Amino acid sequence: MAPTYQFTFDDIPDLSGKIAIVTGGNSGLGEVIARELARKNAKVYIAARSQARVTAAIARIKQAIGTDENLHYLETDLETMASAAQSATYFTKLETKLDILVANAGLGAIKSELTPDGYERNFGINHLGHFAFVMTLLPLLKLTAVQDPTSEVRIVIQSSQSYQQACLIDYEDLTKTYKSIWHPLTLREMLGRYARSKLCNIYFMLELADRLKDIPNIYVNATHPGLVYTHIFDLSTSPLPYYMQRIGEWHAWLCGIPVDHGAKTVLFCAASKQIIDDDLKAKFLYPAPQGPFGGFVYFSGVYPRELTALGANRDESKKLWEFSERALSSALSNN
Ligand SMILES: NC(=O)c1ccc[n+]([C@@H]2O[C@H](COP(=O)([O-])OP(=O)(O)OC[C@H]3O[C@@H](n4cnc5c(N)ncnc54)[C@H](OP(=O)(O)O)[C@@H]3O)[C@@H](O)[C@H]2O)c1
């Protein structure tokens, strides 16, 4: 059985000299991840689409840790691959290295719309936006690792246990809005599409880790944070009737763990020494213990969780990689 690693914020070592990016660091889990990395002296870029929301998050973090000098705003909209790549390119002009990249931003897309690139929004933002962002930063991540063999470069992709609800990817369906106008079915479709985007996060992690396996000091992993009551459960602008909008929110509110606990699985991957000591790569890290209804009563540690057969299917992950490369190259050439 895989070991459970005990982990608290105190286990994060001093990160002076490290440079980190946290996508979606203005809210929920990302804000806590940015806060704890900055508390340990990493220079943290909050990659987000609203300067006002980042300014508010930085003010909250300053209140918690006493300083905001390690926190910076990186304008990043994952809605299109071109804008995500543009933000990453801008970063490469600002900094000469990148030690920690947390691809955390995400949404449970509630509107039956396509992204400007023409993809359903869960796939477009949670997967393709991050694919464009991470791939554009990849040369800098590699350079950081290769130039200094003592460096420990970490890439963490925030996924979710809900990937288990995904079916085999139907590539035709990626460019379609919701099929039904019938509310109960819309909810099922919404959950299915979110689950599929989280399966894509796992496939992306597996393929990326494989492609980086010759660079020993790069650690690529994916995470499930646990069930955490955050803005992601705000379905108030969805096409669902009121009572359905609230089901997810109540479930998370009742069964979820506090956001500080939810951030720990990512922080373990992004900063813990255990990742290096045990050479943890290409793993799906999970918080322990799991309580009823997918919730967690408390947080005690992190463990690498076995993927389902679909999650571990390398033919499917390769297919997604090739699809994403084509989509990115077409998005960039149209721009
Ligand atoms: N909460 C849970 O129970 C749970 C469980 C499993 C996995 N997760 C995953 O954890 C991650 C963080 O979610 P959270 O729970 O912390 O929710 P959250 O508070 O809603 O945070 C989501 C973040 O993603 C950002 N984002 C959304 N669309 C974006 C876009 N187009 N471009 C750039 N940033 C965008 C949001 O920015 P804005 O503020 O600008 O919207 C926000 O900062 C997600 O990937 C989610 O799938 C959460």
PDBQT file of the ligand as one rigid body, heavy atoms in Angstrom, charges set to zero:
ROOT
HETATM    1  N1  LIG A 401     -13.258  23.074  -4.408  1.00  0.00    +0.000 N 
HETATM    2  C1  LIG A 401     -13.251  21.767  -4.598  1.00  0.00    +0.000 C 
HETATM    3  O1  LIG A 401     -13.949  21.005  -3.902  1.00  0.00    +0.000 OA
HETATM    4  C2  LIG A 401     -12.410  21.172  -5.667  1.00  0.00    +0.000 A 
HETATM    5  C3  LIG A 401     -12.376  19.778  -5.786  1.00  0.00    +0.000 A 
HETATM    6  C4  LIG A 401     -11.586  19.201  -6.770  1.00  0.00    +0.000 A 
HETATM    7  C5  LIG A 401     -10.836  20.008  -7.608  1.00  0.00    +0.000 A 
HETATM    8  N2  LIG A 401     -10.894  21.362  -7.481  1.00  0.00    +0.000 N 
HETATM    9  C6  LIG A 401     -10.081  22.161  -8.418  1.00  0.00    +0.000 C 
HETATM   10  O2  LIG A 401      -9.352  23.147  -7.697  1.00  0.00    +0.000 OA
HETATM   11  C7  LIG A 401      -9.075  24.247  -8.561  1.00  0.00    +0.000 C 
HETATM   12  C8  LIG A 401      -9.340  25.555  -7.831  1.00  0.00    +0.000 C 
HETATM   13  O3  LIG A 401     -10.723  25.666  -7.584  1.00  0.00    +0.000 OA
HETATM   14  P1  LIG A 401     -11.327  26.355  -6.277  1.00  0.00    +0.000 P 
HETATM   15  O4  LIG A 401     -12.156  25.320  -5.618  1.00  0.00    +0.000 OA
HETATM   16  O5  LIG A 401     -10.292  27.056  -5.507  1.00  0.00    +0.000 OA
HETATM   17  O6  LIG A 401     -12.363  27.371  -6.966  1.00  0.00    +0.000 OA
HETATM   18  P2  LIG A 401     -12.375  28.956  -7.083  1.00  0.00    +0.000 P 
HETATM   19  O7  LIG A 401     -12.270  29.599  -5.763  1.00  0.00    +0.000 OA
HETATM   20  O8  LIG A 401     -13.576  29.246  -7.923  1.00  0.00    +0.000 OA
HETATM   21  O9  LIG A 401     -11.046  29.269  -7.903  1.00  0.00    +0.000 OA
HETATM   22  C9  LIG A 401     -10.961  29.048  -9.274  1.00  0.00    +0.000 C 
HETATM   23  C10 LIG A 401      -9.920  29.975  -9.844  1.00  0.00    +0.000 C 
HETATM   24  O10 LIG A 401      -9.821  29.724 -11.257  1.00  0.00    +0.000 OA
HETATM   25  C11 LIG A 401      -9.840  30.978 -11.916  1.00  0.00    +0.000 C 
HETATM   26  N3  LIG A 401     -10.306  30.945 -13.293  1.00  0.00    +0.000 N 
HETATM   27  C12 LIG A 401     -11.515  30.532 -13.748  1.00  0.00    +0.000 A 
HETATM   28  N4  LIG A 401     -11.598  30.753 -15.075  1.00  0.00    +0.000 NA
HETATM   29  C13 LIG A 401     -10.419  31.319 -15.456  1.00  0.00    +0.000 A 
HETATM   30  C14 LIG A 401      -9.902  31.807 -16.681  1.00  0.00    +0.000 A 
HETATM   31  N5  LIG A 401     -10.624  31.799 -17.814  1.00  0.00    +0.000 N 
HETATM   32  N6  LIG A 401      -8.654  32.314 -16.706  1.00  0.00    +0.000 NA
HETATM   33  C15 LIG A 401      -7.912  32.383 -15.570  1.00  0.00    +0.000 A 
HETATM   34  N7  LIG A 401      -8.359  31.967 -14.371  1.00  0.00    +0.000 NA
HETATM   35  C16 LIG A 401      -9.606  31.449 -14.323  1.00  0.00    +0.000 A 
HETATM   36  C17 LIG A 401     -10.759  31.832 -11.066  1.00  0.00    +0.000 C 
HETATM   37  O11 LIG A 401     -10.576  33.201 -11.387  1.00  0.00    +0.000 OA
HETATM   38  P3  LIG A 401     -11.772  34.273 -11.204  1.00  0.00    +0.000 P 
HETATM   39  O12 LIG A 401     -11.799  34.610  -9.754  1.00  0.00    +0.000 OA
HETATM   40  O13 LIG A 401     -11.342  35.391 -12.089  1.00  0.00    +0.000 OA
HETATM   41  O14 LIG A 401     -13.028  33.593 -11.670  1.00  0.00    +0.000 OA
HETATM   42  C18 LIG A 401     -10.283  31.454  -9.682  1.00  0.00    +0.000 C 
HETATM   43  O15 LIG A 401      -9.138  32.179  -9.342  1.00  0.00    +0.000 OA
HETATM   44  C19 LIG A 401      -9.886  24.020  -9.826  1.00  0.00    +0.000 C 
HETATM   45  O16 LIG A 401      -9.063  23.510 -10.853  1.00  0.00    +0.000 OA
HETATM   46  C20 LIG A 401     -10.898  22.957  -9.413  1.00  0.00    +0.000 C 
HETATM   47  O17 LIG A 401     -11.302  22.151 -10.502  1.00  0.00    +0.000 OA
HETATM   48  C21 LIG A 401     -11.650  21.965  -6.534  1.00  0.00    +0.000 A 
ENDROOT
TORSDOF 0
